[in-house]
Amino acid sequence: QVQLVESGGGLVQAGGSLRLSCAASVSIFTMGWYRQAPGKQRELVATITSGDSTNYADSVKGRFTISRENAKNTVYLQMNSLKPEDTAVYYCYAKHRGPIGMNYWGKGTLVTVSS
């Protein structure tokens, strides 16, 4: 079993910044972030591999930066120039390498961006 623990959510004004952190109990090949707004489906925000290959949703590209510290089994999401439409519960995500690898999810951290 793998545990993912998120932190760093909160309330911020439009144009502000937040940094989310997610600590995993073991090393995992792919880690990242999804988000889900009230009444909406969960959507991918960004992912990163242990080799630092990254992938971003078009809506956050240029504003968000994902990074990781493999020695700490931790992934970060630096969120700059936040917009009200970024308001959502952000979930840490992890998956072992390969098509049979299990998906792991954190319990989520709320990000609220006021106008």
C-alpha positions in Angstrom: 0.0 0.0 0.0 1.1 3.6 -0.8 0.0 6.7 1.1 0.1 10.2 -0.5 -0.2 13.2 1.8 -0.9 16.7 0.3 -0.3 20.1 1.8 -0.2 23.8 0.8 -3.8 24.5 -0.2 -5.5 27.6 0.9 -7.2 30.9 -0.1 -5.4 33.4 -2.3 -6.4 36.4 -4.4 -6.3 36.3 -8.2 -2.7 36.8 -9.4 -1.2 35.3 -6.3 0.8 32.1 -5.8 0.7 28.9 -3.8 2.9 25.9 -3.6 1.5 22.4 -3.1 3.5 19.5 -1.8 2.8 15.8 -1.8 4.9 13.2 0.1 4.7 9.6 -0.9 5.5 6.7 1.4 7.7 5.0 -1.3 9.4 5.9 -4.5 7.0 5.9 -7.5 7.9 6.4 -11.2 5.2 8.9 -12.2 3.7 11.5 -9.8 1.5 14.5 -10.5 -1.6 16.5 -9.8 -5.2 16.4 -10.8 -7.9 18.8 -9.8 -11.7 18.7 -9.4 -14.0 21.7 -9.2 -17.4 21.3 -7.5 -19.8 19.6 -9.9 -17.0 19.0 -12.5 -15.0 15.9 -13.5 -11.5 15.4 -12.3 -8.9 16.7 -14.8 -5.1 16.3 -15.2 -3.0 19.3 -14.2 0.6 18.1 -14.5 2.7 15.0 -14.2 6.4 14.3 -13.8 8.5 11.1 -14.0 11.5 10.2 -11.9 13.7 11.3 -14.8 12.0 14.8 -14.7 10.0 14.4 -17.9 7.0 16.7 -17.5 3.5 17.1 -18.9 1.1 20.1 -18.4 -2.5 20.9 -19.2 -2.7 23.7 -21.7 -4.7 25.8 -19.2 -1.8 25.9 -16.7 1.3 25.9 -19.0 3.5 28.9 -18.3 1.9 29.5 -14.9 2.4 26.2 -13.0 5.7 24.3 -12.5 5.9 20.7 -11.3 9.0 19.4 -9.7 10.1 16.5 -7.5 12.8 15.5 -4.9 13.2 11.8 -5.5 15.2 11.3 -2.3 12.2 12.6 -0.3 9.6 10.9 -2.5 8.0 14.3 -2.8 6.4 16.2 -5.7 5.7 19.9 -5.7 3.4 22.2 -7.8 4.3 25.9 -7.9 1.2 27.8 -8.9 1.7 31.4 -10.1 -0.6 33.9 -11.6 -3.6 32.1 -10.2 -7.1 32.6 -11.7 -10.5 32.1 -10.2 -11.0 29.2 -12.6 -8.1 27.4 -10.8 -10.3 27.0 -7.8 -10.7 23.2 -7.1 -9.6 20.4 -4.9 -6.2 19.3 -6.0 -5.3 15.6 -5.7 -1.9 14.1 -5.7 -1.5 11.2 -8.1 1.1 8.5 -8.4 1.5 5.4 -10.6 4.2 2.7 -10.9 5.8 2.2 -14.3 4.0 0.0 -16.8 0.3 -0.6 -17.9 -0.5 -2.8 -14.9 0.8 -0.3 -12.3 -1.7 0.7 -9.7 -3.0 4.3 -9.3 -2.7 6.0 -6.0 -4.5 9.1 -4.9 -4.2 11.6 -2.0 -7.2 12.8 -0.2 -7.0 16.3 -1.7 -6.2 19.9 -0.7 -8.5 22.8 -1.4 -7.3 25.8 -3.5 -9.6 28.8 -3.6 -8.8 31.8 -5.8 -10.8 34.9 -5.1 -11.5 37.7 -7.6 
